[in-house]
Amino acid sequence: MFTMRIARPHRLHRLSRRLALSGVTAAAGLSVTALTLPGAAGAAAPHRERPTIVLEHGAFADGASWDGVVERLQRAGYPVVAAANPLRGPANDAAHLRGVVDHIDGPVVLVGHSYGGTVISQAAAGLEDKVEALVYIAAFLPDAGESSLGLTDKFPGSTLGQVIEPVNHTLPDGSQGADVFIKPDKFHRQFAADVPADKARLMAAGQRPVAAAALEEKSTKAAWRTIPSWSLVTTGDRNIPVAAQRFMARRAHAHTTEIDASHAVSVSRPDAVTRIVEKAARTVR
């Protein structure tokens, strides 16, 4: 599966960690010993740089939805990027996010909220030596062949279909497309019930509509199959049914935490979101 070679310190660490976590060393009677790199002093462990935390927002939100989380992660010493999600479809948006990741030196932890989970699942596929962990915040963890809308409809509980409104438009090729957004007067209760009303009004005004086709487009890859994953499940969610969140987290064998919060948990509970992101970042180091 891999070729043993003297690699960067974080690759050696990842190899040792994965062997230990999988139980391979114990089952085979093997032990992992420290390798001394050229120029290294004795058995001293190499310094591990902190991973860059890349935050991917979902539909009906924007990068500002991460502001409280960004502030806390930066205070803790992490480099952070709150990426702009085009919200056009998993293939398009994953390619865009991969471009962001490719321009970051060193290891990365990808964090996705809502539809952003669909994007990070596809974007991280094949980047196991770069992306050390995936963190899903009230998010989709689709398998190949699944769509965000299909997973929402798989379980009862979502009221999103009752409060969205389409905006039709003509695409450059002359075909018709549609974006969808949450009706502003419904936004607070639907998306951000535990956010103060004045803040929710600002969020409703600045919400980013998503292409309707993006929610129906099927994923082609599922990086959670090969990269350690964490999931924050929101039990007060009216967008993604809590049963759907639990199903996806369980299937991915994600380290799961449940919290009584709305879909806008990164805004209403930034401390809780930051804790799970930091836990993922520390665990894989």
Buried (B, 14 or more C-beta within 10 A) or exposed (E): EEEEEEBEBBBBBBBBBBBEEEEEBEEEEEEEEEBEEEEEEEEEEBEEEBBBBBBBBBBBBBBBBBEBBBEBBEEBEBBBBBBBBBBBBBBBBBBBBBEBBEEBEBBBBBBBBBBBBBBBBBBBBEBEEBBBBBBBBBBBBBBEEBBBBBBBEEBEBBEBEEBBEEEEEEEEEEEEBEBBBBEBEBBBBBBBBBBEEEBBBEBBEEBBBBBBBBBEBBBBBBBBBBBBBBBBBBEBBBBBBBEBBBBBBEEBEBBBBBBEBBBBBBBBBBEBBBBBBBBBBEBBB
